[in-house]
Amino acid sequence: MMSETGQFTVDLWSAEDELRRDRLNEAARLLDGLWEAVPEGAALERLAQLRVVTEELGKRRSALPEVASVFHRATRCCAWEGHYRPAHWMGIRELAVWRTRAAGESVLRQRTFTGYRDALHCLARVDPAAAAEVRAVVDGPRTAGTVPVVTVLPLAGFGLPAWPRPDPRAPLTA
């Protein structure tokens, strides 16, 4: 029977090998499992190794939801452990995946919209400075029966769709 550390190493090597072969789905599956299995208070060396391979995945500019899932788990795990800079970086990479995916869709699909919203919410929780800018996108339009004019919010070099905020004094309509 292999130790937990031994299995971690084998899975990490396998993920690196899948990246070298450009099999992003398989690499993302392995990395997602590794991030999910990171125990609380994990050794910094283990987190560093996992971050390096995850950052390599981020350089591939993929639009796969599986890749976004890896960055989402990594963001949450790094933030949980108090590593906010890497958590912020991972959150930005997740947004980039959803942005790339949205750019390729003529009509935004529900899964893409939900992924975008969840990534923005997660990033806003990790980076309070971005929370005010992101809140407009997460909340969305509050008036029924109107189609908002979509603008682009510049956030860390990635254009994010944003909707204009309604007048706060106006009554809310269902």
C-alpha positions as CSV (number, residue, x, y, z in Angstrom):
1,M,0.0,0.0,0.0
2,M,1.4,3.4,-1.0
3,S,1.6,6.2,1.5
4,E,-0.4,9.4,1.1
5,T,2.8,11.3,0.2
6,G,3.8,8.7,-2.3
7,Q,0.4,8.8,-4.0
8,F,0.5,12.6,-4.1
9,T,3.9,12.5,-5.8
10,V,2.7,9.9,-8.4
11,D,-0.4,11.9,-9.2
12,L,1.6,15.1,-9.5
13,W,4.1,13.5,-11.9
14,S,1.1,12.1,-13.8
15,A,-0.4,15.5,-14.1
16,E,2.9,17.0,-15.3
17,D,3.1,14.2,-17.9
18,E,-0.4,14.9,-19.1
19,L,0.4,18.6,-19.5
20,R,3.5,17.7,-21.5
21,R,1.3,15.6,-23.8
22,D,-1.3,18.5,-24.0
23,R,-4.0,16.3,-22.5
24,L,-5.6,19.1,-20.5
25,N,-8.7,17.2,-19.5
26,E,-6.7,14.5,-17.8
27,A,-4.2,16.9,-16.2
28,A,-7.1,18.9,-14.9
29,R,-8.8,15.8,-13.5
30,L,-5.6,14.8,-11.6
31,L,-4.9,18.3,-10.3
32,D,-8.5,18.8,-9.2
33,G,-8.3,15.6,-7.2
34,L,-5.0,16.7,-5.7
35,W,-6.3,20.1,-4.7
36,E,-9.4,18.5,-3.2
37,A,-7.3,16.1,-1.1
38,V,-5.0,18.8,0.4
39,P,-5.3,18.3,4.1
40,E,-5.7,21.3,6.4
41,G,-2.3,22.6,7.4
42,A,-0.6,20.8,4.5
43,A,3.2,21.2,4.2
44,L,4.2,24.3,2.3
45,E,6.4,22.2,0.1
46,R,3.4,20.2,-1.1
47,L,1.4,23.3,-1.8
48,A,4.3,24.9,-3.6
49,Q,4.7,21.8,-5.9
50,L,1.0,21.7,-6.6
51,R,0.9,25.5,-7.3
52,V,3.8,25.2,-9.8
53,V,2.0,22.5,-11.8
54,T,-1.3,24.3,-11.6
55,E,0.4,27.5,-12.8
56,E,1.7,25.5,-15.8
57,L,-1.9,24.5,-16.6
58,G,-2.8,28.2,-16.5
59,K,-0.3,29.0,-19.2
60,R,-2.3,26.9,-21.7
61,R,-5.2,29.4,-22.2
62,S,-7.8,26.7,-22.1
63,A,-11.6,27.3,-22.1
64,L,-12.4,23.9,-20.5
65,P,-14.7,24.0,-17.4
66,E,-12.5,21.2,-15.9
67,V,-9.6,23.6,-16.0
68,A,-11.6,26.3,-14.3
69,S,-12.6,23.8,-11.6
70,V,-8.9,23.3,-10.8
71,F,-8.4,27.0,-10.4
72,H,-11.5,27.3,-8.3
73,R,-10.4,24.6,-5.9
74,A,-6.8,26.0,-5.8
75,T,-8.2,29.5,-5.0
76,R,-10.3,28.2,-2.1
77,C,-7.5,26.0,-0.8
78,C,-4.8,28.7,-0.9
79,A,-7.1,31.2,0.8
80,W,-8.1,28.7,3.4
81,E,-4.4,28.2,4.2
82,G,-3.9,32.0,4.3
83,H,-1.9,32.2,1.1
84,Y,-3.8,35.1,-0.4
85,R,-1.4,36.1,-3.2
86,P,-1.5,32.7,-4.8
87,A,-5.3,32.5,-4.1
88,H,-5.7,35.8,-6.0
89,W,-3.6,34.6,-8.9
90,M,-5.6,31.3,-9.1
91,G,-8.9,33.2,-9.0
92,I,-7.8,35.5,-11.9
93,R,-6.8,32.4,-13.9
94,E,-10.2,30.9,-13.3
95,L,-11.8,34.1,-14.5
96,A,-9.6,34.0,-17.6
97,V,-10.8,30.5,-18.4
98,W,-14.5,31.6,-18.2
99,R,-13.7,34.7,-20.2
100,T,-12.1,32.7,-22.9
101,R,-15.1,30.3,-22.9
102,A,-17.6,33.2,-23.0
103,A,-15.7,34.9,-25.9
104,G,-16.3,31.7,-28.0
105,E,-20.0,31.6,-27.4
106,S,-22.4,33.7,-29.5
107,V,-25.0,33.3,-26.8
108,L,-23.7,32.9,-23.2
109,R,-24.6,29.4,-22.0
110,Q,-25.9,28.8,-18.5
111,R,-22.9,26.8,-17.4
112,T,-20.6,29.6,-18.5
113,F,-22.6,32.3,-16.8
114,T,-22.8,30.3,-13.6
115,G,-19.0,29.5,-13.7
116,Y,-18.3,33.2,-14.3
117,R,-20.5,34.3,-11.4
118,D,-19.0,31.7,-9.0
119,A,-15.5,32.7,-10.0
120,L,-16.3,36.4,-9.4
121,H,-17.8,35.6,-6.1
122,C,-14.8,33.5,-5.0
123,L,-12.4,36.2,-6.1
124,A,-14.4,38.9,-4.3
125,R,-14.1,36.8,-1.1
126,V,-10.4,36.4,-1.5
127,D,-9.7,39.9,-2.5
128,P,-11.9,42.5,-0.7
129,A,-10.4,45.3,-2.8
130,A,-12.0,43.7,-5.9
131,A,-15.3,43.1,-4.1
132,A,-16.8,46.4,-4.9
133,E,-16.0,46.2,-8.6
134,V,-17.1,42.6,-8.8
135,R,-20.3,43.1,-6.8
136,A,-21.9,44.9,-9.8
137,V,-21.4,41.8,-12.0
138,V,-22.4,39.3,-9.3
139,D,-25.6,41.1,-8.4
140,G,-26.6,41.7,-12.0
141,P,-29.6,43.9,-13.1
142,R,-32.3,44.3,-10.5
143,T,-35.1,45.6,-12.8
144,A,-37.5,43.1,-14.3
145,G,-38.3,43.2,-18.0
146,T,-35.2,45.3,-19.0
147,V,-32.2,44.2,-20.9
148,P,-29.0,45.7,-19.4
149,V,-26.4,47.3,-21.5
150,V,-23.2,45.2,-21.0
151,T,-20.0,47.1,-20.5
152,V,-16.5,45.7,-19.8
153,L,-14.8,46.1,-16.4
154,P,-11.0,46.1,-16.6
155,L,-9.9,43.8,-13.7
156,A,-6.3,42.6,-13.6
157,G,-5.9,42.8,-17.4
158,F,-9.0,40.7,-18.2
159,G,-12.2,42.3,-19.5
160,L,-15.2,41.2,-17.4
161,P,-18.8,41.8,-18.4
162,A,-20.5,44.2,-16.1
163,W,-24.1,45.6,-15.9
164,P,-24.8,49.2,-14.9
165,R,-26.1,49.4,-11.3
166,P,-29.7,50.7,-11.0
167,D,-30.4,53.9,-9.1
168,P,-30.3,52.8,-5.4
169,R,-33.2,55.1,-4.6
170,A,-35.5,53.5,-7.2
171,P,-37.9,50.9,-5.8
172,L,-37.1,47.3,-6.5
173,T,-39.4,45.5,-9.0
174,A,-40.0,41.8,-9.0
